[in-house]
Amino acid sequence: MSQKQKKPVEPTKRGKRPMPRGWPGPGGGYSTYLQAAPEWRGTTVQVCGMWPFAAGTGSPMVGVPIGRNILSGATMCCDPISWFMRAKLISNPSMFVLGKPGLGKSTITRRMALGLAGYGVMPLVLGDLKPDYKDLIEALGGQVIQLGRGRGHLNVLDPGESREAALRLTGKAREAIQADAHGRRQTMVSALISIMRSQPPNDREETILDEALKVLDERFQGTPVLRDLLQVVQDAPDRVRNVALDRGSLDRYRQITEGLEASLIGLVGGGRLGEIFSEQTDNPMQLDRPVVFDVSNIDDSETSLQAAVLLACWSYGFGAVAVSQALADAGLEPRRHYFVILDELWRVLRAGRGLVDRVDALTRLNRQRGVGMAMISHTMSDLLALELPEDRMKAKGFVERSGMVICGGLPRAEMDNLTEVVPMSQEEQNMLIGWQDPPAWDPATGQEAAPPGRGNFLVKVGGRPGIPVHVGLTSVEREINDTNKLWKTGEDGKPLKVEVAPDGSEAVVGEYNLDDPAMLPPPDPTTRVVARTGVDE
């Protein structure tokens, strides 16, 4: 029998073992503060010789770098298109962003748009209300389309690139693109009528609109406008009268179409929705560059007009994407992928009954169309405040179908509604509640400090544990991400030039004047001029 092996002799001092921080007592070298070891990031090929002092990040490294994991400090990469195409982490290239105002919902979306642009994905901002994305798109060399009262028009009957694309296509591809353009125009006219009336048109009116659009396409040479559609309804052609079921009586036809005619007159004559949709499109959308629809000139009090313009931008944008993909399928254009941003979703949903169905039809086929999508709202209550229960269920489906849900700071009252759609642990809920706390008062500067949850987000994918991340901005991003430009003025009210330092601090470097070429001319004398912040190049 072999002898029992002796245990290795451990270093001791007076028969005692050292404590985790060293030997206690005088001269023992005991450390009261244990300094954290420095960390570096590298690939497995680079750090393989550092074993066992290497550890995995625990966060996905595929996609746009958006910040650092709050718990581990590791770099976090995330965007719906990369996680769908490359990482295969989600089954739908879309995300829903929730969070209270001022905590950075637009900032994290801008970061993803900027990173995806570097990957060759075109950002499409279909309605910028503040504006939050205009400067970013301009910095990327994109197209800015201004819409508003007296600032631009968007013809909802304009087929856009569909007409030229149909001439280049043949067979079923041509029929499909023409049918898609017809359906979008009918859907958009019905949506505008729904906003005008606060309720959708009835089945008979929908049928009359469908047939009137077909008659208009056959009769009209060029691009029609709503005034031309109204004329077709008033002319009462036989095909339209047949679907109206007037039983051969013109008086009965007039009675049936009276409500529809009145709604179309309201859209053409500059009523609540103005004349934005009644004229030809001023600035057609280009498909080979980033695009933003700047609708920031529409006042927040005009909720119906805001909702109508947003919905029109969404319909126009998705129609252009459909044309691009049809041409790519036929080998006539290069394949392009788009990152579509739908901000302030709640404004459209609340504008009238039936609009949830319109938005649902626009957003359901993003995976088949090669489109990544970001939908942004404040809280789940925005989606659940709709009048009809079926609309509320469909609105919840927007969140349920999203590949990922990104949450910023949210109040405690939101947790019950949110956890019905996105499973969350109690710790994750407490984290979101803590991020929405109000900012502290800084006695040194006499101003409020930054809110504790600004830039903090929880990325949730299905039932997996959420990944908390803090979005840090570079100095260049701070210059184009400033959403408080209206407050950068001097005592005399003149707009100031502000330079943003790498640490986030701001310094006034001068004043703008009306002769400065960096100042944009005001669209009308009553509009206040606001300067762009940042350093002139």
N, C-alpha and C positions, 0 to 999 in steps of 0.2 A: 504494500500500500504506500502510495506516494505521500510525502509529508505535506501537510497543509501549508499552502502558500501564505506568506505574511503580507498584510496590507502595506501599501507604500506609506512611508513616513511623510506626514504632512508638516509643512513648516509651522511652527508654533512659537509663541513667546510666553515663557513662564507657564507652559502647559495650556495656553489658551489659543484659540484660533482667531485670525483677524476678522473684523467686521467688514461688511460690504464696502465701506468707505475708508478702510484702513485701520491701523492700530489706534485704539483710544488712548488717551492720556498724553502727558507732556512728552514731546519728542517722538511720538508715534506716527506723525504724519497724517492724522485723521483729517479728512476733508469735509467741511460743513456744506459745501456746494459741489455737486457732481456735474461737471460741464458735459453737455451733449457732444457726442463725437461728430465731426464734420461729415457731411454727406455729399456724394457726387453721383451723377447719373451716367450710365453707359450701357452698351449692349452686352449680351452674354459673352460675345467674343472678346470684348475689351476687358471685362472684369472677371473672367473665369479664374484667373490666378489669385483673386482676392478671397476665394472661399476659405473659411465659412463666414466671412464678413460681408457677404452680399445677400440681398433679399429682393424678391420681386416687388414690383410697384403695387400690385393689387388693383390697379385701375387700368382700363383699356388704353392702349397707346395707338389706336387707329382713329384718324380723323383730325379735326382742327384742334390745336392746343387752346383750350379755353381758360385754364388756370391750374391751381394746385389743389389737391385733395386736402380738405381742412383737417382730417384726422391724421393722415400719414405724411403730408407735405409732398407727395409724389405728383408729377405732372399728369393732368387729366386731359385726354383728348376725346372730343365728342362732337358729332353732328349727325343728323338723321340720314344723310345720303351715304356717308362713309360707313356708318354702322349697318346700313342695309346692304350696300353693294360689296364692301370689302370684308368687314368683320362678321357679317351674317348674324349680328346680335339682335336685330329686330326684323319683323316681317313686313313692315310698312314704313316707307321713307318719310315719316312725318313726325312732328312734335307739337305738343300743346304746352304753352308757357302760361303759368299762373303766378300772380304775386301782386301785392299792394303797390300803388303808384310810388315812384321815386326810388325803388329798390334795384332797378337795373334790368328789367325785362327786355327793353329795347337794346340795352348794351350787350347782353349775351347773344341776342339774335344778330346784332351787327358784327360781333366777333366771328360768328359762324359764317355769315355772308362774306366777310372779308377773306376768311381762310378758304372757303369753297371757291371763291373767285380765283385764288391761286392754284386750285386744282382744275380750273377750266370750267367750273359750273357758273352759269349766269344768274346773279341775284335779280329777282323781279319783285319790287315793292309795289304791290297793287293797292295803293292808297296810303299816303303819309300825311297824317293829320296835324303833326306838331310844328315843324317836321323833325323827325328823328334820323332819317336815312338820306336826306338830300345831299348833305355834304359828303357822305361816304360814297354815294354813287358818282358824284362829280369827281371825287378823287380817283375813282377807278376808271374815269373816262367814259362814263355811261351817259344815258339820255334822261333828261328831266322833262317831264310833261306836266305843265301846270293846268289845273282845272279850277274853276270857280266862277262866281258872277263877274262877267266882264274880263275874265282871264283865260278863257279857253273853252272849247266845245268838244264833246265826245258824242258822235253820232251812233246811237245804239242800233241803227239799221245798216251801218257800214259793215260789210262782210270782211273788211280788212284785206289780209293776204289770201283769203279763201278763194276769191274770184280768179286771181292770177295763178294760184296753185292748182285750181281745177283745170285750167287750160293746159297745164304742164303734165297733169295726170291723165290716166285713161281707165276705162272699165269701172270695176267696183271701187277702186281708190277714189276716182272722181266723184262717184255717187255718194260715197261716205263723207267726203269733205263738204259737199254741197248740202247734204242732209244735216250735218253737224252745224254748219253756219245758219241754216234755216231754223233749227231748233234753238240755238242760242239767241237769235234775234227775237223769236216768239217768247222765249222765257224772259228775256230782258224787258220787253214791252209789258208783259203781264206783271213782272215785278214792280215796274214803275207805277202801274195802275194800282197795285196792292198798296204801295206806299202812299199814293194820293188818297185812296179811300180808307186806308187802315184795315182793309180786308181784301182778299183776292177776288178777281173776276169770276163769274160763274162759268159753268161748263159751256153754255151756249156762246158766251162772249169769247171764251178761249177758242172755240171752233171757228167763230167768225174771224178772229185775228189770224188764225192759221191760214184760212182760205184767202183772206185779203192780202196777206204777204205773198202768197203764190201768184195771185193776180198782179200784184205790184211788180214782181220780178219779171213777169212776161211783158208787161206794158212799158215799164220805165227803162229808159236808156241812161246808163250811168249809175251813180250811187244815190238812192232815194233817202229822204229824211222823214221824220214823223209827220210832217205836213202832207207829204205825198200819201202816206198810209191813211191819214184822216180823209183825204180827198177820195180815195178808193171806197172807204166806208160810206161816204156821203153820196157818191155816184151810184151806189146800189147796183153793181153788176149782177147778172143772173146767177153766177156761181156762188157769190156771197149770199144772195137772197135765198138760194136753195138750202144752204146749210143753216141759215137763220130760221127756216121753216115759217116763212111769212104767209104761206098758203095763197100766193098770188096777189096779196094785198100790199101795195106800197105803203099805205098808212100803217099797217101792222108792222112792216119792216122798220119804219121810222120809230115806232113805239119800242120795238125790241132793241134797237141799237142806240136809243137816246142816251142811256147811261154810259155806254162805251164811247159814244161820240163826245159827250161832255168831258170824260176823263182825258181823251186825246186832245181836245181843245185846251184843257188845263196844262198839258205837257207842252203844247206848241205855243201857247199864248203867254208864257212867262208867269205862271202862278207860283205856288209854293216851291216848285222845283226849278223855277227860272227858265232860261233858254239854253241851259248847258247841253241838253240832249236834242235840241231842235235844229241845230245847224250842222254843217259838215265838220268832220274831225280836223282840228287845226294842225296837230302834230302826230302823225301816224307812228305807231310803235315799231321799233327796229328790233329784230330778233337776234342780232349778232353782237349785242353788247348789253351790259346791265341797264335796267330801266327802273325809274321811280316815278309814280304819279303823285305829284305834289298838290295836295288838296288842303293845305294848311290855311289858305285864305278864307275858307268857309267857317263862319263863326260857330262856336259850340252850341249856341242857342238854336241854330237851324238843324235840329236833329234829323228831320225827314230828308233834307237835302244832303246831309252828310251820308246817311244810310244809302240813299239812291246813288250818289256818286261812287261810294265804295263798292256797291254791288255791280255797277256798270264797269268799274275798273277791273273787278275780279272776272266778270264775264268776258271782257275784251282781252284780258291777259291770258286766260285759259284758252280762249279761241285761237289766239296767236300761237300758243304752244302746240295746240293740236295740229295746226297747219305745218309748223316746223317739223313735227314728228312724222307727219304723213309724207312730206317731201323727203325726209331722211329714209323712211321705209322704202321709197321708190328709188333710192340711190341718187336723187337729184340735189340733195344738200347734205353737208356733214351732220353727223349726229351731235346734237347739243342737249345738255342736261341743264335744268333750271331749278333754282331754289326760290320758291314763291313764298312771300311773307304776307300774311293776312292779319294786319294789326287791328285792334279795337273791334273784335268780332261782335261784341255785345251790342254795338250801336246798330248794326244791321238787323240782328235778330229781334230787337225790340221795336223796330220801325213799323211792323204790321204783321197781322196773321198771315201764315203761309210762307213767310220768307225763310223759315227754317228749311223747308223743302227745297227752295231755290239754292241755298247755300249747300245743302246736303248733295244736291245733284252736281254742283260745281266741284266739290271736294272729294267725291267718292272714288274717282278713277285716277288718282294721282300716281299710283304705282304702275298702272298700265301705260300711262302717258310719259313715263320717264321724268317725273317731277317730284322733287322733294319739297315739303311744305312745312311752314311754321305758322300756327294759329295762336294768337295772343289775346288774352283777356285778363281781367283783374281777379275775379273769384268765381267759384262754382255758382254762387248766388246769382251772378249775372246771367248764367245759362238757365237757371231754374226759376227765374222771375217771369217766365213767359206765361201767357194767359191760359193756353190750352195744355192739358196734361200730355197729349201726344207730341206737342212741340217740345215740351220739357224733356221727354224721353229721347227725342231725336237729337236735341242739343247735348245731352249727356253722351250720346253716341260719338260725338266729335272727339271727346276725350278718350272714350273707351277704344276707339279705332286707332288712335295715335300710337305710333311705334314707341315713343318715349314721352314722358310727362316731366317737365322741368318746373319745379315749384320754388318760388322765393318766399319771403315772409308773408304769412297768412294769419288772420285772427283765429282764435280758438273756436268761434262759432262755425267756421268753415270745415272743421275736421270731420264732422259727421257726413256732410255731403261729399267731401273729397274721398274719404275712405270707402264709400260705396262704390267708387269707380276705380280707385288706385289703392290697393292694400298697403297700409303703413303701420309700422310698429309704434308703440307709445313713445319711444325715444325719438323716432323721426318726427312725430307730431309735435313733441315738445321743442324740437330744434326749429321747426318752421314757426311756431308760436313765438319763440325767443327772438327770431330774426325780424319780427314786425314791431318790436318795441320802439318807442319814440327815441330820438337822439338825446344825448345828454347835453347839458349846458357847460360850455368851456369858460370858466371864470377868467382865464388869462386873456382871451381874445374878446370876451363879451358876446360870443356868437355860439350858435348850436354846432356841436360836433357832428360828424357824419353818422347817419343811423347805423346801429350795430349790425343790421342785416344787409346793408348795401353791398351788392356784388356777391352775396352768398346764395347758392342754389343747391337744391337736392334733385339729382337726376334719377328718375325711376323708370325702370323697364319691367312691365308686368309685375309679378310678385317678388322679384329679386330685391335684395336689400338696396336701398338708395345710396348713391355716392354723393357726399357733400363736397362742393367745390367752391372756391372763391375765384372770381374773375378779376384778374389784374390787368390794367390797361397800360400800354406803352405811351410814351409822350406824344407820339404822332396820333394815336387813337384818341387821346384826350382832346386834341385840338378839333377833331371832326366829330366827337361824341358829345359836345357840350349842348345840352338841351335847356340851358338857362340863359340863352343869349339875350332875352328881353330884359334881363336884370343887369347887364353889363353896360351901365351908363354912368356918366359923371353927375355932379351936382346940378349942372345946367341942362341935363337931359340928353347931352350929345353921346352917341355911341362910342365906346372905348375899344382900343386895340389891346387885347389881353394875350400874354404869352404864358403857356402852361409849361412848368418845369417838370423834369422827370419824376420828382417826388409828389407831383400832383398839385403843388402850390401854384398860385397865379400871381402875375405881376403886370401892372398896367404899363404899357410901353408907348402910349400915345393916344390920340383921338382921331376918329374919322371925320371927314367933312364931306359935303355934298359934291365937291369937285373931285374927290378921290376916285380913281377908276375902279377900286375894289368895291365901291358902293353900287348896288343895283338901283336903277331908277324906280321910284314908287309907281305901282300900277295906276293909282289915282291920287288926287291931292289929299284925300282924307286918310290915306294909309300911312302909318308911321314907318319910317325907315329904320331898319335894324341892321347893324353891321355884322359881318361874319367875324368870329373870333379866330385867333391864331396869328402866326407871324407871316407877313407878306413875303412872298418869294420874288 
